[in-house]
Amino acid sequence: MELLINIVIWILLGSGSFFYVVGALGLMRMPDVFTRMHATSVSDTFGALLLLSAMILQAGFSLVTFKLAITLAIILYTGPVATHALARAARHAGIDPVLDNDDNKEGAPSK
């Protein structure tokens, strides 16, 4: 049984790390602030969920598990709220999303 738990822990750790790497790549590759925020927000939330779930399994039933669960709840609540606040602030500042049919996006020929 311990071997099965360790395998699940390693799968969760690997998956969580993968989502963080994909989020970092999305942060570098996306064209505007809104798609960058989306890439990092989704990967950050899901990556934290997977990594902290692995840590909870590793810790067993203890006070550490309770602290990790509280940390996970805080991250799952504050991450999307902070991303939404940043997106609203960007829209309030006049930053428009880059749409597929925009002529002014990066790489498009200027008229």
C-alpha positions as CSV (number, residue, x, y, z in Angstrom):
1,M,0.0,0.0,0.0
2,E,2.9,2.4,0.8
3,L,4.3,1.7,-2.7
4,L,1.0,2.7,-4.3
5,I,0.8,5.9,-2.2
6,N,4.4,6.8,-3.2
7,I,3.6,6.2,-6.9
8,V,0.5,8.5,-6.6
9,I,2.6,11.1,-4.9
10,W,5.3,11.1,-7.6
11,I,2.6,11.3,-10.3
12,L,1.0,14.3,-8.5
13,L,4.4,16.0,-8.1
14,G,5.3,15.4,-11.7
15,S,2.0,16.7,-13.0
16,G,2.1,19.7,-10.8
17,S,5.6,20.6,-11.9
18,F,4.5,20.1,-15.5
19,F,1.7,22.6,-15.1
20,Y,4.0,25.2,-13.6
21,V,6.5,24.8,-16.5
22,V,3.6,25.1,-19.0
23,G,2.5,28.3,-17.2
24,A,6.0,29.7,-17.4
25,L,6.1,29.0,-21.1
26,G,2.7,30.6,-21.5
27,L,3.9,33.6,-19.7
28,M,6.8,34.0,-22.2
29,R,4.9,33.1,-25.4
30,M,1.5,34.7,-25.1
31,P,0.8,38.0,-27.0
32,D,-0.9,40.2,-24.4
33,V,-1.4,40.7,-20.7
34,F,-4.8,38.9,-20.6
35,T,-3.7,35.6,-22.2
36,R,-0.5,35.7,-20.1
37,M,-2.6,36.1,-17.0
38,H,-4.9,33.3,-18.1
39,A,-2.0,30.9,-18.7
40,T,-0.3,31.6,-15.4
41,S,-3.5,31.7,-13.4
42,V,-4.8,28.3,-14.6
43,S,-1.4,26.6,-14.3
44,D,-0.7,28.2,-10.9
45,T,-4.0,27.1,-9.4
46,F,-3.9,23.6,-10.8
47,G,-0.2,23.2,-10.2
48,A,-0.6,24.2,-6.6
49,L,-3.6,21.8,-6.2
50,L,-1.5,18.9,-7.5
51,L,1.7,19.7,-5.6
52,L,-0.1,20.4,-2.3
53,S,-2.2,17.2,-2.7
54,A,1.0,15.2,-3.1
55,M,2.4,16.9,0.1
56,I,-0.9,16.1,2.0
57,L,-0.6,12.4,1.0
58,Q,3.1,12.4,2.0
59,A,2.3,14.0,5.4
60,G,-0.4,11.5,6.4
61,F,-3.0,12.4,9.0
62,S,-1.4,15.1,11.1
63,L,-1.3,18.8,11.9
64,V,0.9,19.3,8.9
65,T,-1.9,17.9,6.7
66,F,-4.4,20.5,8.2
67,K,-1.9,23.3,7.6
68,L,-1.4,22.2,4.0
69,A,-5.1,22.0,3.4
70,I,-5.6,25.5,4.8
71,T,-2.8,26.7,2.5
72,L,-4.4,25.0,-0.5
73,A,-7.8,26.6,0.3
74,I,-6.2,30.0,0.5
75,I,-4.4,29.6,-2.8
76,L,-7.5,28.2,-4.5
77,Y,-9.5,31.2,-3.4
78,T,-7.0,34.1,-3.7
79,G,-5.4,33.1,-7.1
80,P,-8.5,33.5,-9.3
81,V,-9.6,36.6,-7.3
82,A,-6.2,38.3,-7.8
83,T,-6.2,37.4,-11.5
84,H,-9.7,38.9,-11.9
85,A,-8.6,42.0,-10.1
86,L,-5.5,42.4,-12.3
87,A,-7.6,41.9,-15.5
88,R,-10.1,44.5,-14.4
89,A,-7.3,46.9,-13.6
90,A,-5.8,46.4,-17.0
91,R,-9.1,47.0,-18.7
92,H,-9.6,50.1,-16.5
93,A,-6.1,51.4,-17.6
94,G,-7.2,51.1,-21.2
95,I,-5.3,47.9,-22.2
96,D,-7.3,46.0,-24.8
97,P,-7.0,42.3,-25.5
98,V,-5.3,41.3,-28.7
99,L,-7.9,39.6,-30.9
100,D,-7.2,37.3,-33.8
101,N,-8.5,39.8,-36.3
102,D,-6.6,42.8,-35.0
103,D,-4.2,44.3,-37.5
104,N,-2.0,45.8,-34.7
105,K,-0.8,42.6,-33.1
106,E,2.9,41.6,-33.0
107,G,4.2,40.3,-36.3
108,A,1.4,41.7,-38.4
109,P,2.5,44.1,-41.2
110,S,1.8,47.7,-40.4
111,K,-0.3,49.8,-42.8
